[in-house]
Amino acid sequence: MSDFNTDKQSEIPNTSDLSSMSNILDVIDAAFQIPDEPLTPFPAPLILIGGDQHTGLSADEIAANVISRQSEAGILPGDVYADGKNSMELLIRIIVQEIVNALMLKAKVEVVIPPGVSSTSIGIGNLGAPVVSRGETTDIGSGYGIIR
């Protein structure tokens, strides 16, 4: 965590302000920027098997994990001065709740299916004989998802 740079400004352009040509070019440029370290994609079968095993985001669970680790940062957990609830723990809980709410309510997941994905179809042909066809997608497909 020591290499975390809090001074780095966001390089994501404001996509809601397309009033000038430079803003439009910034948005287009951002679409083609390569991230520092691309993530290794998960194999599709692993996602199909393990995707429904995830419990989803829980603000209370995340906040409890952060609060349990505050001693690593030199912050005393619990009722430190015996004058009521620890205000730092309350702040952590509020921050985590707001982050999780933003992710669940405002995050947008876009999925793209590239051309060339193989497909197999099975049906019934003339006289009731089974027909099997193989092919691949010829166009780009897209879809949306949600974060839970």
Sequence and secondary structure as in RCSB ss.txt:
>XXXX:A:sequence
MSDFNTDKQSEIPNTSDLSSMSNILDVIDAAFQIPDEPLTPFPAPLILIGGDQHTGLSADEIAANVISRQSEAGI
LPGDVYADGKNSMELLIRIIVQEIVNALMLKAKVEVVIPPGVSSTSIGIGNLGAPVVSRGETTDIGSGYGIIR
>XXXX:A:secstr
 TT  TT       TT  SSHHHHHHHHHHHT   SS      HHHHHHHGGG     HHHHHHHHHHTGGGGT 
  S SSSSSS HHHHHHHHHHHHHHHHHHHH  EEEEE TT EEEEEEE GGG EEEEEEE  S EEEEE   
